[in-house]
Amino acid sequence: MNLPAKIQKAVRRFLPFLLLTLAAGGAQAEWLAIGRTENFRVYLEQQSLERNGEFVLTIQLMDFVTAQWVDAQTVVSSIITRVEYDCTQPRLRTLFLEAFTEQMGAGRRLSAEKIPNPEWEAVKPGSNNENIQKMVCKK
């Protein structure tokens, strides 16, 4: 199932602040709180970091403060994403995302989507993503 357009738009709109990713098969993730906005909290799964040269793959979680209604019967409370950071430039790209009915990646998985040909996006100064990039790109 593809992620509904409303949620795709929300993820793209909040991308400069958020990002969260793919939970390891049934394993309980240990989330590190990174930041928050009035709409959501951002977490990073530190144990899942994968470095490949100057690139780092992360799993991140966006936990909505209030449920996001997709339609009259479908609510999204959290999104987990797989995000790649470029440690040579302030940029990132989202590779995969999953939407869940409950907070902290719990409940029923509503959708899972691999992003085809993900584009690089700028990491904005002062954003949660900048904090994550600084943390994961430390040598």
Residue pairs with C-beta under 8 A, 6 or more apart in sequence:
1 110
1 111
1 112
2 111
2 113
3 11
3 97
3 99
3 110
3 111
3 113
4 70
4 71
4 74
4 111
6 68
6 70
7 68
7 70
7 76
7 79
7 99
7 111
10 68
11 18
11 62
11 79
11 81
11 94
11 97
14 37
14 39
14 40
14 62
15 94
15 121
15 129
16 121
16 123
16 124
16 127
16 129
17 35
17 37
17 40
17 42
17 127
17 128
17 129
18 40
18 42
18 60
18 62
18 79
18 81
18 128
18 129
19 42
19 58
19 60
19 62
19 81
19 83
19 92
19 94
19 128
19 129
19 132
20 42
20 43
20 59
20 60
20 61
20 62
20 63
20 78
20 79
20 80
20 81
20 83
20 97
20 105
21 45
21 48
21 58
21 59
21 60
21 61
21 80
21 81
21 82
21 83
21 95
21 96
21 97
22 59
22 80
22 81
22 82
22 96
22 97
22 98
23 29
23 45
23 59
23 80
23 98
23 105
24 48
24 59
29 45
29 47
29 48
29 59
29 61
29 105
30 45
30 46
30 47
31 43
31 44
31 45
31 61
31 104
32 43
32 44
32 45
32 46
33 41
33 42
33 43
34 42
34 43
34 44
34 60
34 128
34 131
34 132
34 135
35 41
35 42
35 128
35 131
36 42
37 128
38 65
39 64
39 65
39 66
40 62
40 63
40 64
40 65
41 62
41 63
41 65
42 60
42 61
42 62
42 63
42 128
42 132
43 60
43 61
43 63
43 104
44 58
44 59
44 60
44 61
44 132
44 135
44 136
45 58
45 59
45 60
45 61
48 57
48 58
48 59
49 56
49 57
49 58
49 136
50 56
50 57
51 57
54 86
54 87
54 88
55 84
55 85
55 86
55 87
56 84
56 85
56 87
56 136
56 137
57 82
57 83
57 84
57 95
58 82
58 83
58 84
58 85
58 132
58 136
59 80
59 81
59 82
59 83
60 80
60 81
60 83
60 132
61 78
61 79
61 80
61 81
61 104
61 105
62 78
62 79
62 80
62 81
63 77
63 78
63 103
63 104
64 76
64 77
64 78
64 103
67 75
67 76
67 77
68 75
68 76
68 77
69 75
69 76
70 76
70 110
74 110
75 101
76 99
76 100
76 101
76 110
77 100
77 101
77 102
77 103
77 107
78 99
78 100
78 102
78 103
78 104
78 105
78 106
79 97
79 98
79 99
79 100
80 97
80 98
80 100
80 105
81 94
81 95
81 96
81 97
81 98
82 94
82 95
82 96
82 97
83 92
83 93
83 94
83 95
83 132
84 92
84 93
84 95
84 118
85 91
85 92
85 123
85 132
85 133
85 136
85 137
86 92
86 120
87 133
87 136
87 137
90 122
90 123
90 125
90 130
90 133
91 120
91 121
91 122
91 123
92 120
92 121
92 123
92 129
92 133
93 115
93 118
93 119
93 120
93 121
94 115
94 118
95 114
95 115
95 118
96 112
96 113
96 114
96 115
97 112
97 113
97 115
98 105
98 109
98 111
98 112
98 113
99 109
99 110
99 111
100 106
100 107
100 108
100 109
100 110
101 107
101 108
101 110
102 108
123 129
123 130
123 133
124 130
